[in-house]
Structures are given as structure tokens and as C-alpha cells.
Amino acid sequence: MDFPDPLPLAPPPTSADERSPASSLATTDRISDRAATRLAREQEVGQRPGTLRVKAGALKPRLFMFSYNEQSYTETEYTDRYDELLAAFHGKPELKHWIDVRGYGDLPLMERLMDDFGLHPLQLEDVLGDYQRAKVEVFDEDRLFLVSRMTDFTSDLEINDDQLSIFTGPNYVLCFQDDYDDCLEVLRNRLRANLSQLRRKSSGYLAYALTDVVLDHYYPTMAAIGDYIEELEDRIFTERRERRLLNRILRIKKDVVRFRRLVYPERDKIAEILRLPDEVVPEELKTYYRDAYDHAIQALDLAESYRDNISSLADLFLSDQSNRMNEVMKVLTIISSIFIPLSFVVGLYGMNFQPEDQHGHRLPLNMPELYQPWGYPVLLGILALIVVGQLYYFWRKGWLSSD
């Protein structure tokens, strides 16, 4: 921010997957969403479809694999050891595997993953592009490619969103993201503890659980936005730097509009999953996706509500500024009204009429009060009575009240 915040924003609700300082540093180093959008616009026209490019500043990939069933669970990091990961994956076909790739900064590794897991170049191009809207695609008749947007309301009062790309297979889920830290740690903890259905269900259920956790994480983001909107509403009646406050209102309005653009495709994605044939998504899984669809609708309703609140907040701000201006104008008008008759009287007696003619004869009709010994004090008294009378009249009319 360009200025210190005298009333700091209350931190968003914390959870087990709260971002670490290393994550904040990595987030700072990554290209901003605006820069990513600009990068997408600057792609070479006429490039061959499926051309793979790694964006500038991409993090070095870290490879994790979680292998599990109802009785066993192993979790291993295979960074710089991709061949070992592949051997462990093929060596235990009876287990279900979650292969988690964090970071895109190694194009040869990405190409090997594409070849070994049968990914289409267009799909991997969407992964490395890193700014796809939420969507679902079916490939190889029964495998899914899903994209979700993970969100977080940062301490800089901005919505930060990251892409999560998910590929499903017969006994595995392969997911990609460009950051080392995410909102999925709660899901990893559920796998470790074996206190949910994750280790008993199919790998398709893990893909659903990933989508559901991302969707559920919208709510802390919205809660932080709601808290900040309430703070802005309180500041309208106390903040004196009007331009700075208006800038904050417009800034959070832009964030809410952006958040709506993230939620809409997520809802449409889940609706499309529910329309897929049972051979691709079993009816048992569709039951869970229907619940996720309800969550998406609720998130969208909240986003719509926040957008209306921000619009009302802007109207309230402008109305408050108008009322303050009216108060200022009322004070200036009262002061002007008091001095108008005073100016008339002193202006009248300030006219340069001669009290005597050139022969020394007194001219009684030319300011006769000039010859009165008490004329000046009497005039001051009259001016004071005029002021008191006006103030009394304004008071009786209620114009001096600050209510």
C-alpha cells in the first residue's frame, strides 16, 4: 500500500494451512495476476497449439507423492528424484497415489510428466499458462482434467488466487500448482489421520475432496472481505482523509468483482461434472458433487451480497460527504446572513456626504447622526442588537442545531 493504515485490518481466520513467511516471499516473487493477464495477451500470434512455455519467475518444482489405502499410508518428497517417484508409483499399483507437483520452473520435467501420464499437450499448456478459469474436461473416456482457483485475502487487502490443476487416473490423482504452500494441508492431515473416507474411497473421491477444499476455502476469504467492508463502513463516519477512504472502497469493490469472476466458473464446472455420464463420474461421487454445488451457490450468493454492500457503501460515502458539505455551507450561510445587515449599516454610514456646504452651513439631511455625541456607541449597540436578534431567530428555527 502507498500509505500506512492507522486502523489495521483484522487478520483473516486462521487454519491449519495458514501460509508461512516463505510462502509470502514466494508470493511476492511471483508474477501478479495483472502481469499474468498481460503475458497472456502478449503470446505470439500463430503459435502452434500445445506449445509449452514456463513463465518468468516460476518456482523450481517440488515433487510429493502420498500413497495410501485403508491399511497403509506413506508420504515422500521426491524433489530432484523423479525417476524414483515413477518407480515407486509403478511398483505399488494396488495403492492409490496423490502426486503433488508444486512449481513449474523445469520444462523438461513437465514434458516427462506429460509423456509418462499420458497428458495432452493442450492440457499441459493450460497448466503452465497458470491463469485458466475453472473448468472440467474429459479425456481418454474416463479420465478428468479439472482446474480450480485457490483464493486468499492477503494482508495487503487484495485477493490472491492460484491455479490448481488436477488430472485423475485409475488409481492416482496428479495435481499441479505454482506455489509451494496452499490451502490443501487440511486434506493432507485427513489422509494422515485416516479419520475420513479418503483412504477408503476411490481416487476420484480424492479429486472431489481437492475441489471441495478449494471451494470451502472461499469462505475464510469472504469472511475477511466482510470484516473489511464493516471496517470501511465504520471509517466513513470517522475518517477525515476522504480521498484515501474512497480509494479503499473502490479497491475492495474491484476485489469483490474479481472474486465473483472466480466463483462463477467454479459453479459452472461442478454443474458440468453433474451432467457427465455415470461411466465417467459414478453416481456415488455425484452425490458429493451436488453438495459442492450447493457450496458454490452459497459462495456466489455471498459474493453478490458483498457487491451490493460495496455499492451501498460507496453511496453512503458520497451521501456522508454531501452532508458534511451541507454542514459547511450552512455555517457559511449563517455567517454571511449575520454580516449582510451589518455591512449594509456600516456601508450606509461610510458614504462620503459632506455635513456642511462650502459656506459652513450645516446640512441636516446629510448624515445628521454625525453630530450626535453618542452616535458611534449607539451605532455599535444597534449592530450588536441586530446580531443577537438574528442569532435568536436562527436558534428558534433550529438552524444552529448540529443534528
Secondary structure, 3 states (H helix, E strand, C coil): CCCCCCCCCCCCCCCCCCCCHHHHHHHHHCCCHHHHHHHHHCCCCCCCCCCCCCCCCCCCCEEEEEEECCCCEEEEECCCCHHHHHHHHHHCCCCEEEEEEECCCCHHHHHHHHHHCCCCHHHHHHHHHCCCCCEEEEECCCEEEEEEEEEEECCCCCEEEEEEEEEECCCEEEEEECCCCCCCHHHHHHHHHCCCCCCCCCHHHHHHHHHHHHHHCHHHHHHHHHHHHHHHHHHHCCCCCHHHHHHHHHHHHHHHHHHHHHHHHHHHHHHHHHHCCCCCCCHHHHHHHHHHHHHHHHHHHHHHHHHHHHHHHHHHHHHHHHHHHHHHHHHHHHHHHHHHHHHHHHHHCCCCCCCECCCCCECCCCCHHHHCCCHHHHHHHHHHHHHHHHHHHHHHHCCCCCC
